């Protein structure tokens, strides 16, 4: 660990140590302190420490040093709030009201400030691009400032957009680019629609069956299953609205919500209807039901984004494209020009 990393790491350790100490000691004091001093502890000391003091320490030790958004302060205040009201259970509500008012005012002020900041970034991104992924990337990155977290948030928001808000939208094709679909000559869409239409009956039956054994597990399984169905619906919509595109400079490689990449044409070595013989570790097979008709190879491994923002570098990609011969011709001509 270098000196810079240590400087960033030490304040976090100090804050975590203090937070663990405070939240460990608080319930012990609540249950052991004499009744004569308990009212002051639970109504003044603990609320001040956990709802104001600890968030203030977090701001100076972590947020300012790491230059994090103020939104990170809100969960710290919220956790203190929940602890005070559910564990400490304050008795003097007058004193508690003053402290709670300060905490709520801080939460609202931070929330409104961050909402305006992120909203401004979102509107700027929407004006600059027609791609929903671009709309969500900039505000998500401005909020969390972490590549992996940003990629995951973008994936979830994109899924929600295509599931709920894309029904009157047209396919996304950049100006001057050629678009190629990849769902008309396969049964992929029909299979997904079949699953989406008939799964609700199975979900209800499965929920009732599992609830006989454990209601909590039944609800967990049901929520996860519904989420999966919503994701499938979003993927179907994205498959229709996000065609593969070929422009003068870029190959827009889209496969629903399953794959996304913008590949510069000079990176492409060849496009073929025959398997060039790459190993599984070097290639990525995204063909529909094994009916591959397109192999795109690259001069050097390129990075693509898959489900939930997972990044992967590949030397070749296997696809199923409608009008494959026309796609091969268009891509080959663009690469050569």
Secondary structure by P-SEA (a helix, b strand, c coil): ccaaaaaaaaaaaaaaaaaaaaaaaaaaaaacccccaaaaaaccaaaaaaccaaaaaaaaacccccccccccaaaaaaaaaaaaaccccccaaaaaaaaaaaaaaaaaaaaaaaaaaaaaaaaaaaaacccaaaaaaaaaaaacccaaaaaaaaaaaaaaaaacccccccccccccbbbbbcccccaaaaaaaaaaaaaaaaaaaaaaaaaaccaaaaaaaaaaaaaaaaaaaaaaaaaaaccbbbcccccccccccccccccccccccccccccccccccccccccccccccbbbbbccbbbbbcccbbbbbbcbbbbbbcaaaaaaaaaaaaaac
